Amino acid sequence: MDLSSFNERAKAAWADCLYLYQDSIYQLNRSIASQNNQLDVQTWLSAAITNEQACQNGFLDFNLPPSLMPFISDSSSSSSSSKLLSNSLAINKAAISSSSSKHERINRRLLAHDFPEWVSARDRKLLQSSVKGDVVVAQDGSGDYKTISEGLAAAASRRSGSKRFVMYVKKGIYKENVEVKRSMKNIMIIGDGIDATIVTASKNVQDGSTTFRSATFAVTGDGFIARGITFENTAGAKKHQAVALRSGSDFSVFYQCSFKGYQDTLYVYSQRQFYRDCDIYGTVDFIFGDAVSVIQNCNIYIRQPMPNQKNTVTAQGRKDPNQNTGIIIHNSHITGATSSKSYLGRPWQKYSRTVFMKCTIDGVIDPAGWLPWSGNFALSTLYYAEYMNTGAGATTGRRVNWPGFHVLTSTAEAGKFSVGTFLAGNSWIPATGVPFTSGL
C-alpha cells in the first residue's frame, strides 16, 4: 500500500469515528433525558457501545496499526469510556429486571392487538394501499425528482415536527448511495416492488470504503419505513465487505424488500428494527451487526462465495452481556444453491446472540450448524439457539457442542425472543401497518 492510500484510508476510518462518537453523545443525552422508559435507555446505551466498536472496526477493515486507533495510545481514556457505558448498561438492566413483572403484564395485554403499536393507524393504511406520497421520485422524469437523494433533501427542507413524510419511488434502477440522516425522522419510502424499484451501488472495503460507509443505502433517522424496494451492492464476492443496507434507525421497518450482496449484505447496525416478508441474499456474514432485530417470514438465500470460502448467514456483534441486542430469525426459509460449506452463523463479538425459531432450513446448512470465529473465541459466552426448526438442515443431532449453544424445547424460553417480547414490538409495530406475528 502506498503512503497516499494509507493516509486516505486512515482519514476514512477517523471520519467514521468522529461521526460515531457524535452519535454516541446523542444517544447518551437522550438516555439522560428519558425519565420513564428504561427499555428505550437500554437500547440507546447499547447503541453507544456499538458505536465504539464500529469506530475500531474501520481501522481493522484496512489493517491499519493499532497506534492510529482513537484512545489506543491512552488506554486509560478508552477503558474509562467503555467502563462507564458498561456500568450504566448494567445498572439500567437491573432497574428493568426489578419492574419486569409489570412489563410482562403489559406485554400479555398488548398481544391482543393485530399489529405492534409503534406503527400508527395512518402508517398501516399507507403500507397496505397505493399512495401518491408527499413527493414522487421517478428516474424517467415523470415525478418531482429524478433521484432518491434529491427527494430526501426536499423532505429535510419541507418537513415539520414529527409528521410522517412519504416518498413514492417509481419503478427504475437508481444508481446512487443514499443516506437518511439522523435529523430525517419518520421517513417512509414506498417503491413499486422487489426488483422493480432498485437502489444500487458498489462501494466496498477493497476499494477504500470502511464497511460502515460501504452501504448503498444507510439510514439513521428514527422511525424509518421502506416497502417494495430492492437494496443492492454489486461489488461482488471478490471485493469482500460490501453492504447493501445499513440501519441504525430506532423503530425501523422493512416490508416486502430485498437485500442483495455477497459479504456483509444486510448491516443490522443498532437499535430496534423489524423485517417482514423480505428476501436476503449473500455469502459471508451477510446478516450482521448489533441491533435489536427480528427477521420474520423472510427468504434467506445463500449464494456461491469465492473459492475456499465458507458461507455464514449471520455474524452478530454483541460486545457486552447487558446489551439487549441480537439477531432473531423467525418463521423464515434458509436455502441456497452453493457447493461451499454453509453455516447459520459465527460469533463476531464475545457475547454474540442469534436465534433461529420455527424456520425451514434446507440441506445447504452443514450438520454442525455453526462455525467458530477464531479458535475458542466466544464459544462459552455467546448465546446461539434453535427452536422447532424443520427441513434437511435443521437436524440438531450433529450440532456443535459449545457451552453457549442451545437446542430450545421450552416455549417460555423461546418466547423471550418473539417480536412481542424481545423487540417489544407490540408497542410500536402496529402503527406501521406491517403484519407480524407477536408470539411464536
MOVEN-V817607 format. One line per field, one symbol per residue. phi: phi as a letter, one per 20 degrees, with the letter a starting at -180 (. if undefined). psi: psi as a letter, one per 20 degrees, with the letter a starting at -180 (. if undefined). burial: + if it has 16 or more other ideal C-beta (glycine too) atoms within 10 Angstrom, else -. Layout:
phi: ???
psi: ???
burial: ???
//
This chain:
phi: .ffffgfffffffffgffffffffffffffffffdddfffffffffffffgfffgfffffgdlefgfefgmffcffffffffffffffffffffffffdfffffffffffffffcfffdfgffgfffdbfcenfcddbfenedfbecfffffffffedfcldffdddedfgqddeaedcefgfeelecdddepgmdecdbbbfafgeoefggefffccccgfmfcccmcddccegnffemfbeeccdcefmecccldcccacemfdeefamebccclddcdrcelecbpceeccdclddddeefefgmedecfcbedfedfefeerdddcldddbqcbeefccfrbefcfdgcbcdcleedfffefgfnccfeblegmfedfcdbcblecofeefdfdfgdfgeeceeceffffffdfgfdfelffebfgfenefbdfdf
psi: prhgggghhgggghggggghhhhhgghgghghhpihnhhgghghhhhhggggghghhhhhgjkqqhiiqpihimhhgggggghgggggggghhhhghhjhhgghggghhiiiqhqqijorhghghghjrpqhqhqppphjjjahqiqhhghhhhghhiqpbjpppppporproonqppporhinqlppppajrpjgoppqakqrhhjjqrggjipgppphpqkqpqplqppqojhrhijcpopgpppkpplqpoplrqopaeplgonngrapqppplrppqafplioralrnppoplrpooprparpjqqppgqnqkphpiiqkrropopkrpoarnqiqpqqhrqohrhkpoppppkqoorihpqhhgqpqgocjpjhiiropqqolqrrhjipjhkrqkqhjppopiphgghhijrghggikhiihhhiijpqqogb.
burial: --------++-+++-++-+++-++-+++--+------++++++++++++++++++++++-++-+----+++------+--++--++-++--++--+----------+--+----++++++--++-++---+-+++++++---+-+++++-++-++---+----+++++++-+-+--++++-+-++++++++--++-+++++++++---+++++++++++++++++++++++++++-+-++++++++++++++++++++++++++++++++++++++++++++++++++++++++++-+-++++-+---+-++++++++++-+++++++++-+++++-+-+-+++++++++++++++++++++-+++--+++-+---+++-+++++++-+-+-++----++-+-+++-+-----++-++++++++++++++++++++++-+
//
